[in-house]
Amino acid sequence: MLTLYFAPGSSSMAPHIALHEIGAAFEARPMSFRHRDMQSASYLKLNPAGKVPTLLIDDRPLTEVAAILFYLARRFPDAELLPPQDIETEAQALSWMSFIAATLHPARQKGLDHAREVYRIADRRLGANWALGAHYSIADIHLFRLYWRLFNSLKPVPGTFPNLDAHYARMMARPAVKKTIEIEGAIGYELPA
Ligand SMILES: N[C@@H](CCC(=O)N[C@@H](CS)C(=O)NCC(=O)O)C(=O)O
C-alpha cells in the first residue's frame, strides 16, 4: 500500500505526477501549510524534517523527492520513467535530480539574480529535448515542478528560458500533469510567498 503526503503546488507535486503517470493505486493525504500539518508530532515521526513529500510504503516512510521518484520508477518499470538497466542514463537522471534539489530548489532564497543564473544553466543543459534526451523520465517530472513554481510566481518574460518554456508546455499537455494540477488546484494552493 502506498500513501502520499502532499501539499498542493509544493515539492510533493512531482511524486504526485509520477503516481498518476504510473497509474498506481495510492492513498492521497493532503497536508496544509496554514494548519502547520507538517509540524504535527505524528507527521514528524514520519519525516523529521517536517516537509512534504513523504511516501509511505506500507508503514515505512520514504522522504525526499528524488528518492521517491527513483523508487517509483524502479518499482513500476512498465511505466518506463527510467530507461531499463542502463547505468549511465540512470546516473544522468541522478545528476539532474541532484542539481534540481541542491541548486534549483533553494535558488529563490538566494535572490532573483541567483535564481536567473541557475535557471539559465538548467535551460542550457536541457536543450530542446527531454532531460535524458529522447526518453521522458522522472528527471523531467522533478524539473517541471521547480519550473512550474517559477513560471507561475515570478512569471519570467517569455523567451528568457526558451528550452524550459518548451519543456513546460510539453509537460502541461500530459494527462498525468493535468490530472495532478486539477486535483491539487481543487484542494487549493497555500504556498509560502
Ligand atoms: N529536499 C526536500 C525538500 C522538500 C521541501 O522543501 N518541501 C517544502 C515544500 S516545497 C515543505 O514541505 N516545507 C514545509 C514548510 O515550509 O512548513 C525534497 O526534495 O523532498
Ligand as a Chemical Component Dictionary entry (heavy atoms), coordinates in Angstrom:
data_LIG
# 
_chem_comp.id                   LIG 
_chem_comp.type                 NON-POLYMER 
_chem_comp.pdbx_formal_charge   0 
_chem_comp.three_letter_code    LIG 
# 
loop_
_chem_comp_atom.comp_id 
_chem_comp_atom.atom_id 
_chem_comp_atom.alt_atom_id 
_chem_comp_atom.type_symbol 
_chem_comp_atom.charge 
_chem_comp_atom.model_Cartn_x 
_chem_comp_atom.model_Cartn_y 
_chem_comp_atom.model_Cartn_z 
_chem_comp_atom.pdbx_ordinal 
LIG N1  N1  N 0 14.699 18.331 -0.047 1  
LIG C1  C1  C 0 13.277 18.102 0.113  2  
LIG C2  C2  C 0 12.580 19.456 0.080  3  
LIG C3  C3  C 0 11.131 19.349 0.435  4  
LIG C4  C4  C 0 10.578 20.720 0.775  5  
LIG O1  O1  O 0 11.293 21.728 0.860  6  
LIG N2  N2  N 0 9.260  20.766 0.992  7  
LIG C5  C5  C 0 8.634  22.003 1.375  8  
LIG C6  C6  C 0 7.539  22.390 0.380  9  
LIG S1  S1  S 0 8.210  22.731 -1.233 10 
LIG C7  C7  C 0 7.959  21.833 2.729  11 
LIG O2  O2  O 0 7.353  20.811 2.993  12 
LIG N3  N3  N 0 8.058  22.830 3.613  13 
LIG C8  C8  C 0 7.419  22.727 4.883  14 
LIG C9  C9  C 0 7.121  24.045 5.486  15 
LIG O3  O3  O 0 7.520  25.066 4.896  16 
LIG O4  O4  O 0 6.476  24.057 6.529  17 
LIG C10 C10 C 0 12.776 17.197 -1.011 18 
LIG O5  O5  O 0 13.339 17.201 -2.097 19 
LIG O6  O6  O 0 11.817 16.440 -0.765 20 
# 
loop_
_chem_comp_bond.comp_id 
_chem_comp_bond.atom_id_1 
_chem_comp_bond.atom_id_2 
_chem_comp_bond.value_order 
_chem_comp_bond.pdbx_ordinal 
LIG N1  C1  SING 1  
LIG C1  C2  SING 2  
LIG C1  C10 SING 3  
LIG C2  C3  SING 4  
LIG C3  C4  SING 5  
LIG C4  O1  DOUB 6  
LIG C4  N2  SING 7  
LIG N2  C5  SING 8  
LIG C5  C6  SING 9  
LIG C5  C7  SING 10 
LIG C6  S1  SING 11 
LIG C7  O2  DOUB 12 
LIG C7  N3  SING 13 
LIG N3  C8  SING 14 
LIG C8  C9  SING 15 
LIG C9  O3  DOUB 16 
LIG C9  O4  SING 17 
LIG C10 O5  DOUB 18 
LIG C10 O6  SING 19 
# 
